[in-house]
């Protein structure tokens, strides 16, 4: 399963691709894909944190 870092790296790769895309449509699609990867990275990071951090003692 990809980690949050993997998703952030994918977002950065997609942003670079968007910068060199030849059409406006392709640039917009790549930017949307990058944004989706960033949101996914944030969600995965929250899941990773909830699994790896010890529970608070009440």
C-alpha positions in Angstrom: 0.0 0.0 0.0 1.4 3.4 -0.9 2.5 5.7 1.9 1.7 9.4 2.3 5.2 10.2 1.0 4.5 8.1 -2.1 1.3 10.1 -2.7 3.1 13.5 -2.2 5.8 12.4 -4.6 3.2 11.5 -7.2 1.5 14.9 -6.7 4.9 16.6 -7.4 5.5 14.5 -10.5 2.0 15.3 -11.8 2.6 19.1 -11.1 5.8 18.9 -13.2 4.0 17.1 -16.0 1.3 19.8 -15.9 4.0 22.5 -16.3 5.1 21.0 -19.6 1.8 19.8 -20.9 0.9 21.0 -24.4 -2.7 21.8 -24.0 -4.8 23.7 -21.4 -7.0 20.7 -21.0 -4.1 18.4 -20.2 -2.7 20.9 -17.7 -6.0 21.2 -15.9 -6.4 17.4 -15.8 -2.9 16.9 -14.4 -3.4 19.6 -11.8 -6.7 18.0 -10.7 -4.9 14.6 -10.4 -2.1 16.3 -8.4 -4.6 17.8 -6.0 -6.3 14.4 -5.6 -2.9 12.9 -4.8 -2.2 15.6 -2.2 -5.6 15.1 -0.5 -5.0 11.3 -0.5 -1.5 11.9 1.0 -3.1 13.9 3.8 -5.7 11.2 4.5 -3.1 8.4 4.5 -0.9 10.5 6.8 -3.7 10.8 9.3 -4.3 7.0 9.1 -0.6 6.3 9.5 -0.5 8.6 12.5 -3.5 7.0 14.2 -2.0 3.5 13.7 1.6 4.3 14.8 1.0 6.8 17.7 0.3 5.3 21.1 -3.1 6.0 22.6 -3.4 8.6 25.3 -3.9 7.3 28.8 -7.1 8.5 30.3 
